Amino acid sequence: PKGKRISDYSVDNIGFIEEWMNTLPRKILDYRTPEELFEKYLDEIYAA
């Protein structure tokens, strides 16, 4: 929550939240996940 100190969370808890946020489909991304698009762009970079 806004205003809560990040030091109040464990590393495992932060990792869980990070994973959840990166695998959540987003309407703005045409219902794709940030992780999915990041991997796609990395593939394009390495193919060049």
PQR file of N, CA, C, O and H, with PARSE charges and radii, in Angstrom:
ATOM      1  N   PRO A   1       0.819  -1.211   0.000 -0.5600 1.5000
ATOM      2  CA  PRO A   1       0.000   0.000   0.000  0.2800 2.0000
ATOM      3  C   PRO A   1       0.858   1.268   0.000  0.5500 1.7000
ATOM      4  O   PRO A   1       1.978   1.283   0.512 -0.5500 1.4000
ATOM      5  N   LYS A   2       0.316   2.297  -0.572 -0.4000 1.5000
ATOM      6  CA  LYS A   2       1.015   3.568  -0.619 -0.0000 2.0000
ATOM      7  C   LYS A   2       1.287   4.058   0.803  0.5500 1.7000
ATOM      8  O   LYS A   2       0.414   4.012   1.670 -0.5500 1.4000
ATOM      9  H   LYS A   2      -0.594   2.285  -0.988  0.4000 1.0000
ATOM     10  N   GLY A   3       2.499   4.520   1.018 -0.4000 1.5000
ATOM     11  CA  GLY A   3       2.862   5.036   2.325 -0.0000 2.0000
ATOM     12  C   GLY A   3       3.465   4.002   3.255  0.5500 1.7000
ATOM     13  O   GLY A   3       3.962   4.354   4.325 -0.5500 1.4000
ATOM     14  H   GLY A   3       3.208   4.556   0.313  0.4000 1.0000
ATOM     15  N   LYS A   4       3.432   2.730   2.870 -0.4000 1.5000
ATOM     16  CA  LYS A   4       4.010   1.674   3.705 -0.0000 2.0000
ATOM     17  C   LYS A   4       5.473   1.472   3.317  0.5500 1.7000
ATOM     18  O   LYS A   4       5.823   1.489   2.137 -0.5500 1.4000
ATOM     19  H   LYS A   4       3.028   2.445   2.001  0.4000 1.0000
ATOM     20  N   ARG A   5       6.306   1.285   4.311 -0.4000 1.5000
ATOM     21  CA  ARG A   5       7.744   1.140   4.076 -0.0000 2.0000
ATOM     22  C   ARG A   5       8.047  -0.204   3.435  0.5500 1.7000
ATOM     23  O   ARG A   5       7.514  -1.233   3.851 -0.5500 1.4000
ATOM     24  H   ARG A   5       6.021   1.271   5.269  0.4000 1.0000
ATOM     25  N   ILE A   6       8.903  -0.193   2.421 -0.4000 1.5000
ATOM     26  CA  ILE A   6       9.271  -1.424   1.731 -0.0000 2.0000
ATOM     27  C   ILE A   6      10.079  -2.337   2.649  0.5500 1.7000
ATOM     28  O   ILE A   6      10.083  -3.555   2.466 -0.5500 1.4000
ATOM     29  H   ILE A   6       9.336   0.643   2.083  0.4000 1.0000
ATOM     30  N   SER A   7      10.745  -1.770   3.611 -0.4000 1.5000
ATOM     31  CA  SER A   7      11.542  -2.579   4.540 -0.0000 2.0000
ATOM     32  C   SER A   7      10.660  -3.437   5.451  0.5500 1.7000
ATOM     33  O   SER A   7      11.163  -4.332   6.130 -0.5500 1.4000
ATOM     34  H   SER A   7      10.742  -0.781   3.759  0.4000 1.0000
ATOM     35  N   ASP A   8       9.361  -3.173   5.471 -0.4000 1.5000
ATOM     36  CA  ASP A   8       8.433  -3.982   6.266 -0.0000 2.0000
ATOM     37  C   ASP A   8       8.102  -5.315   5.585  0.5500 1.7000
ATOM     38  O   ASP A   8       7.463  -6.177   6.189 -0.5500 1.4000
ATOM     39  H   ASP A   8       8.952  -2.446   4.919  0.4000 1.0000
ATOM     40  N   TYR A   9       8.532  -5.485   4.340 -0.4000 1.5000
ATOM     41  CA  TYR A   9       8.238  -6.696   3.584 -0.0000 2.0000
ATOM     42  C   TYR A   9       9.480  -7.575   3.483  0.5500 1.7000
ATOM     43  O   TYR A   9      10.603  -7.073   3.435 -0.5500 1.4000
ATOM     44  H   TYR A   9       9.051  -4.785   3.849  0.4000 1.0000
ATOM     45  N   SER A  10       9.274  -8.870   3.451 -0.4000 1.5000
ATOM     46  CA  SER A  10      10.392  -9.805   3.293 -0.0000 2.0000
ATOM     47  C   SER A  10      10.766  -9.895   1.812  0.5500 1.7000
ATOM     48  O   SER A  10       9.991  -9.513   0.936 -0.5500 1.4000
ATOM     49  H   SER A  10       8.362  -9.278   3.490  0.4000 1.0000
ATOM     50  N   VAL A  11      11.949 -10.400   1.558 -0.4000 1.5000
ATOM     51  CA  VAL A  11      12.407 -10.583   0.180 -0.0000 2.0000
ATOM     52  C   VAL A  11      11.487 -11.548  -0.565  0.5500 1.7000
ATOM     53  O   VAL A  11      11.189 -11.343  -1.742 -0.5500 1.4000
ATOM     54  H   VAL A  11      12.579 -10.710   2.270  0.4000 1.0000
ATOM     55  N   ASP A  12      11.040 -12.597   0.119 -0.4000 1.5000
ATOM     56  CA  ASP A  12      10.121 -13.556  -0.499 -0.0000 2.0000
ATOM     57  C   ASP A  12       8.794 -12.898  -0.870  0.5500 1.7000
ATOM     58  O   ASP A  12       8.239 -13.164  -1.935 -0.5500 1.4000
ATOM     59  H   ASP A  12      11.283 -12.764   1.075  0.4000 1.0000
ATOM     60  N   ASN A  13       8.296 -12.049   0.005 -0.4000 1.5000
ATOM     61  CA  ASN A  13       7.038 -11.359  -0.252 -0.0000 2.0000
ATOM     62  C   ASN A  13       7.172 -10.423  -1.448  0.5500 1.7000
ATOM     63  O   ASN A  13       6.275 -10.361  -2.290 -0.5500 1.4000
ATOM     64  H   ASN A  13       8.748 -11.833   0.871  0.4000 1.0000
ATOM     65  N   ILE A  14       8.269  -9.706  -1.528 -0.4000 1.5000
ATOM     66  CA  ILE A  14       8.502  -8.796  -2.655 -0.0000 2.0000
ATOM     67  C   ILE A  14       8.625  -9.601  -3.949  0.5500 1.7000
ATOM     68  O   ILE A  14       8.093  -9.192  -4.981 -0.5500 1.4000
ATOM     69  H   ILE A  14       8.997  -9.757  -0.844  0.4000 1.0000
ATOM     70  N   GLY A  15       9.314 -10.730  -3.907 -0.4000 1.5000
ATOM     71  CA  GLY A  15       9.434 -11.594  -5.080 -0.0000 2.0000
ATOM     72  C   GLY A  15       8.090 -12.118  -5.555  0.5500 1.7000
ATOM     73  O   GLY A  15       7.837 -12.192  -6.758 -0.5500 1.4000
ATOM     74  H   GLY A  15       9.747 -11.062  -3.069  0.4000 1.0000
ATOM     75  N   PHE A  16       7.225 -12.481  -4.613 -0.4000 1.5000
ATOM     76  CA  PHE A  16       5.879 -12.944  -4.959 -0.0000 2.0000
ATOM     77  C   PHE A  16       5.088 -11.840  -5.659  0.5500 1.7000
ATOM     78  O   PHE A  16       4.444 -12.088  -6.678 -0.5500 1.4000
ATOM     79  H   PHE A  16       7.430 -12.421  -3.636  0.4000 1.0000
ATOM     80  N   ILE A  17       5.135 -10.636  -5.120 -0.4000 1.5000
ATOM     81  CA  ILE A  17       4.411  -9.507  -5.706 -0.0000 2.0000
ATOM     82  C   ILE A  17       4.956  -9.189  -7.094  0.5500 1.7000
ATOM     83  O   ILE A  17       4.189  -8.915  -8.017 -0.5500 1.4000
ATOM     84  H   ILE A  17       5.659 -10.435  -4.292  0.4000 1.0000
ATOM     85  N   GLU A  18       6.278  -9.226  -7.244 -0.4000 1.5000
ATOM     86  CA  GLU A  18       6.907  -8.978  -8.543 -0.0000 2.0000
ATOM     87  C   GLU A  18       6.431  -9.988  -9.581  0.5500 1.7000
ATOM     88  O   GLU A  18       6.068  -9.617 -10.697 -0.5500 1.4000
ATOM     89  H   GLU A  18       6.901  -9.449  -6.495  0.4000 1.0000
ATOM     90  N   GLU A  19       6.434 -11.258  -9.211 -0.4000 1.5000
ATOM     91  CA  GLU A  19       5.979 -12.322 -10.116 -0.0000 2.0000
ATOM     92  C   GLU A  19       4.515 -12.124 -10.487  0.5500 1.7000
ATOM     93  O   GLU A  19       4.144 -12.259 -11.653 -0.5500 1.4000
ATOM     94  H   GLU A  19       6.729 -11.559  -8.304  0.4000 1.0000
ATOM     95  N   TRP A  20       3.698 -11.809  -9.517 -0.4000 1.5000
ATOM     96  CA  TRP A  20       2.266 -11.598  -9.757 -0.0000 2.0000
ATOM     97  C   TRP A  20       2.041 -10.437 -10.727  0.5500 1.7000
ATOM     98  O   TRP A  20       1.232 -10.543 -11.648 -0.5500 1.4000
ATOM     99  H   TRP A  20       3.999 -11.699  -8.569  0.4000 1.0000
ATOM    100  N   MET A  21       2.752  -9.340 -10.519 -0.4000 1.5000
ATOM    101  CA  MET A  21       2.567  -8.168 -11.376 -0.0000 2.0000
ATOM    102  C   MET A  21       3.037  -8.416 -12.808  0.5500 1.7000
ATOM    103  O   MET A  21       2.417  -7.935 -13.756 -0.5500 1.4000
ATOM    104  H   MET A  21       3.410  -9.254  -9.771  0.4000 1.0000
ATOM    105  N   ASN A  22       4.118  -9.157 -12.970 -0.4000 1.5000
ATOM    106  CA  ASN A  22       4.672  -9.391 -14.300 -0.0000 2.0000
ATOM    107  C   ASN A  22       3.941 -10.470 -15.081  0.5500 1.7000
ATOM    108  O   ASN A  22       4.135 -10.589 -16.291 -0.5500 1.4000
ATOM    109  H   ASN A  22       4.623  -9.549 -12.200  0.4000 1.0000
ATOM    110  N   THR A  23       3.109 -11.257 -14.418 -0.4000 1.5000
ATOM    111  CA  THR A  23       2.360 -12.313 -15.110 -0.0000 2.0000
ATOM    112  C   THR A  23       0.871 -12.002 -15.176  0.5500 1.7000
ATOM    113  O   THR A  23       0.074 -12.867 -15.542 -0.5500 1.4000
ATOM    114  H   THR A  23       2.951 -11.161 -13.436  0.4000 1.0000
ATOM    115  N   LEU A  24       0.491 -10.794 -14.831 -0.4000 1.5000
ATOM    116  CA  LEU A  24      -0.911 -10.382 -14.870 -0.0000 2.0000
ATOM    117  C   LEU A  24      -1.231  -9.793 -16.243  0.5500 1.7000
ATOM    118  O   LEU A  24      -0.625  -8.794 -16.629 -0.5500 1.4000
ATOM    119  H   LEU A  24       1.138 -10.092 -14.534  0.4000 1.0000
ATOM    120  N   PRO A  25      -2.176 -10.389 -16.999 -0.5600 1.5000
ATOM    121  CA  PRO A  25      -2.540  -9.811 -18.302  0.2800 2.0000
ATOM    122  C   PRO A  25      -3.107  -8.404 -18.125  0.5500 1.7000
ATOM    123  O   PRO A  25      -3.868  -8.137 -17.195 -0.5500 1.4000
ATOM    124  N   ARG A  26      -2.722  -7.518 -19.033 -0.4000 1.5000
ATOM    125  CA  ARG A  26      -3.161  -6.120 -18.950 -0.0000 2.0000
ATOM    126  C   ARG A  26      -3.978  -5.734 -20.182  0.5500 1.7000
ATOM    127  O   ARG A  26      -3.612  -6.066 -21.310 -0.5500 1.4000
ATOM    128  H   ARG A  26      -2.104  -7.735 -19.788  0.4000 1.0000
ATOM    129  N   LYS A  27      -5.056  -5.050 -19.961 -0.4000 1.5000
ATOM    130  CA  LYS A  27      -5.899  -4.592 -21.061 -0.0000 2.0000
ATOM    131  C   LYS A  27      -5.105  -3.674 -21.985  0.5500 1.7000
ATOM    132  O   LYS A  27      -5.231  -3.769 -23.206 -0.5500 1.4000
ATOM    133  H   LYS A  27      -5.354  -4.781 -19.046  0.4000 1.0000
ATOM    134  N   ILE A  28      -4.298  -2.796 -21.422 -0.4000 1.5000
ATOM    135  CA  ILE A  28      -3.518  -1.840 -22.213 -0.0000 2.0000
ATOM    136  C   ILE A  28      -2.497  -2.550 -23.112  0.5500 1.7000
ATOM    137  O   ILE A  28      -2.042  -1.988 -24.108 -0.5500 1.4000
ATOM    138  H   ILE A  28      -4.196  -2.719 -20.430  0.4000 1.0000
ATOM    139  N   LEU A  29      -2.146  -3.778 -22.755 -0.4000 1.5000
ATOM    140  CA  LEU A  29      -1.202  -4.567 -23.555 -0.0000 2.0000
ATOM    141  C   LEU A  29      -1.944  -5.600 -24.405  0.5500 1.7000
ATOM    142  O   LEU A  29      -1.368  -6.608 -24.813 -0.5500 1.4000
ATOM    143  H   LEU A  29      -2.516  -4.235 -21.946  0.4000 1.0000
ATOM    144  N   ASP A  30      -3.212  -5.342 -24.665 -0.4000 1.5000
ATOM    145  CA  ASP A  30      -4.056  -6.246 -25.447 -0.0000 2.0000
ATOM    146  C   ASP A  30      -4.146  -7.618 -24.780  0.5500 1.7000
ATOM    147  O   ASP A  30      -4.096  -8.655 -25.440 -0.5500 1.4000
ATOM    148  H   ASP A  30      -3.680  -4.523 -24.334  0.4000 1.0000
ATOM    149  N   TYR A  31      -4.279  -7.594 -23.467 -0.4000 1.5000
ATOM    150  CA  TYR A  31      -4.445  -8.775 -22.619 -0.0000 2.0000
ATOM    151  C   TYR A  31      -3.250  -9.735 -22.672  0.5500 1.7000
ATOM    152  O   TYR A  31      -3.386 -10.943 -22.477 -0.5500 1.4000
ATOM    153  H   TYR A  31      -4.320  -6.751 -22.930  0.4000 1.0000
ATOM    154  N   ARG A  32      -2.083  -9.157 -22.940 -0.4000 1.5000
ATOM    155  CA  ARG A  32      -0.840  -9.927 -22.832 -0.0000 2.0000
ATOM    156  C   ARG A  32      -0.159  -9.509 -21.538  0.5500 1.7000
ATOM    157  O   ARG A  32      -0.511  -8.492 -20.941 -0.5500 1.4000
ATOM    158  H   ARG A  32      -1.972  -8.176 -23.099  0.4000 1.0000
ATOM    159  N   THR A  33       0.805 -10.288 -21.116 -0.4000 1.5000
ATOM    160  CA  THR A  33       1.492  -9.980 -19.864 -0.0000 2.0000
ATOM    161  C   THR A  33       2.769  -9.187 -20.139  0.5500 1.7000
ATOM    162  O   THR A  33       3.358  -9.321 -21.212 -0.5500 1.4000
ATOM    163  H   THR A  33       1.092 -11.114 -21.601  0.4000 1.0000
ATOM    164  N   PRO A  34       3.199  -8.368 -19.189 -0.5600 1.5000
ATOM    165  CA  PRO A  34       4.471  -7.664 -19.356  0.2800 2.0000
ATOM    166  C   PRO A  34       5.630  -8.639 -19.572  0.5500 1.7000
ATOM    167  O   PRO A  34       6.528  -8.371 -20.370 -0.5500 1.4000
ATOM    168  N   GLU A  35       5.610  -9.747 -18.873 -0.4000 1.5000
ATOM    169  CA  GLU A  35       6.670 -10.752 -19.009 -0.0000 2.0000
ATOM    170  C   GLU A  35       6.708 -11.310 -20.433  0.5500 1.7000
ATOM    171  O   GLU A  35       7.782 -11.484 -21.010 -0.5500 1.4000
ATOM    172  H   GLU A  35       4.880  -9.964 -18.225  0.4000 1.0000
ATOM    173  N   GLU A  36       5.547 -11.584 -20.984 -0.4000 1.5000
ATOM    174  CA  GLU A  36       5.430 -12.127 -22.340 -0.0000 2.0000
ATOM    175  C   GLU A  36       6.006 -11.144 -23.364  0.5500 1.7000
ATOM    176  O   GLU A  36       6.760 -11.544 -24.251 -0.5500 1.4000
ATOM    177  H   GLU A  36       4.675 -11.443 -20.516  0.4000 1.0000
ATOM    178  N   LEU A  37       5.660  -9.884 -23.245 -0.4000 1.5000
ATOM    179  CA  LEU A  37       6.156  -8.880 -24.187 -0.0000 2.0000
ATOM    180  C   LEU A  37       7.648  -8.630 -24.014  0.5500 1.7000
ATOM    181  O   LEU A  37       8.357  -8.420 -24.999 -0.5500 1.4000
ATOM    182  H   LEU A  37       5.048  -9.559 -22.524  0.4000 1.0000
ATOM    183  N   PHE A  38       8.127  -8.649 -22.792 -0.4000 1.5000
ATOM    184  CA  PHE A  38       9.550  -8.467 -22.540 -0.0000 2.0000
ATOM    185  C   PHE A  38      10.352  -9.576 -23.210  0.5500 1.7000
ATOM    186  O   PHE A  38      11.367  -9.311 -23.853 -0.5500 1.4000
ATOM    187  H   PHE A  38       7.552  -8.819 -21.993  0.4000 1.0000
ATOM    188  N   GLU A  39       9.897 -10.813 -23.058 -0.4000 1.5000
ATOM    189  CA  GLU A  39      10.578 -11.942 -23.694 -0.0000 2.0000
ATOM    190  C   GLU A  39      10.551 -11.813 -25.209  0.5500 1.7000
ATOM    191  O   GLU A  39      11.535 -12.129 -25.877 -0.5500 1.4000
ATOM    192  H   GLU A  39       9.072 -11.027 -22.535  0.4000 1.0000
ATOM    193  N   LYS A  40       9.430 -11.352 -25.754 -0.4000 1.5000
ATOM    194  CA  LYS A  40       9.306 -11.172 -27.207 -0.0000 2.0000
ATOM    195  C   LYS A  40      10.319 -10.141 -27.703  0.5500 1.7000
ATOM    196  O   LYS A  40      10.988 -10.366 -28.712 -0.5500 1.4000
ATOM    197  H   LYS A  40       8.630 -11.096 -25.211  0.4000 1.0000
ATOM    198  N   TYR A  41      10.435  -9.027 -27.010 -0.4000 1.5000
ATOM    199  CA  TYR A  41      11.370  -7.989 -27.427 -0.0000 2.0000
ATOM    200  C   TYR A  41      12.818  -8.432 -27.254  0.5500 1.7000
ATOM    201  O   TYR A  41      13.669  -8.055 -28.060 -0.5500 1.4000
ATOM    202  H   TYR A  41       9.891  -8.844 -26.191  0.4000 1.0000
ATOM    203  N   LEU A  42      13.115  -9.209 -26.241 -0.4000 1.5000
ATOM    204  CA  LEU A  42      14.460  -9.749 -26.088 -0.0000 2.0000
ATOM    205  C   LEU A  42      14.805 -10.674 -27.258  0.5500 1.7000
ATOM    206  O   LEU A  42      15.917 -10.635 -27.785 -0.5500 1.4000
ATOM    207  H   LEU A  42      12.424  -9.514 -25.587  0.4000 1.0000
ATOM    208  N   ASP A  43      13.841 -11.501 -27.654 -0.4000 1.5000
ATOM    209  CA  ASP A  43      14.061 -12.382 -28.811 -0.0000 2.0000
ATOM    210  C   ASP A  43      14.356 -11.566 -30.067  0.5500 1.7000
ATOM    211  O   ASP A  43      15.214 -11.941 -30.866 -0.5500 1.4000
ATOM    212  H   ASP A  43      12.938 -11.533 -27.226  0.4000 1.0000
ATOM    213  N   GLU A  44      13.647 -10.450 -30.243 -0.4000 1.5000
ATOM    214  CA  GLU A  44      13.874  -9.592 -31.414 -0.0000 2.0000
ATOM    215  C   GLU A  44      15.263  -8.962 -31.367  0.5500 1.7000
ATOM    216  O   GLU A  44      15.928  -8.851 -32.397 -0.5500 1.4000
ATOM    217  H   GLU A  44      12.950 -10.145 -29.594  0.4000 1.0000
ATOM    218  N   ILE A  45      15.698  -8.555 -30.193 -0.4000 1.5000
ATOM    219  CA  ILE A  45      17.018  -7.944 -30.043 -0.0000 2.0000
ATOM    220  C   ILE A  45      18.116  -8.948 -30.365  0.5500 1.7000
ATOM    221  O   ILE A  45      19.063  -8.630 -31.084 -0.5500 1.4000
ATOM    222  H   ILE A  45      15.157  -8.646 -29.356  0.4000 1.0000
ATOM    223  N   TYR A  46      17.988 -10.160 -29.833 -0.4000 1.5000
ATOM    224  CA  TYR A  46      19.022 -11.163 -30.041 -0.0000 2.0000
ATOM    225  C   TYR A  46      19.024 -11.705 -31.458  0.5500 1.7000
ATOM    226  O   TYR A  46      20.050 -12.202 -31.923 -0.5500 1.4000
ATOM    227  H   TYR A  46      17.219 -10.418 -29.249  0.4000 1.0000
ATOM    228  N   ALA A  47      17.895 -11.619 -32.157 -0.4000 1.5000
ATOM    229  CA  ALA A  47      17.822 -12.078 -33.543 -0.0000 2.0000
ATOM    230  C   ALA A  47      18.490 -11.094 -34.503  0.5500 1.7000
ATOM    231  O   ALA A  47      18.883 -11.459 -35.611 -0.5500 1.4000
ATOM    232  H   ALA A  47      17.062 -11.215 -31.779  0.4000 1.0000
ATOM    233  N   ALA A  48      18.608  -9.859 -34.068 -0.4000 1.5000
ATOM    234  CA  ALA A  48      19.182  -8.810 -34.943 -0.0000 2.0000
ATOM    235  C   ALA A  48      20.668  -8.921 -35.074  0.5500 1.7000
ATOM    236  O   ALA A  48      21.288  -8.118 -35.770 -0.5500 1.4000
ATOM    237  H   ALA A  48      18.288  -9.562 -33.168  0.4000 1.0000
TER
END
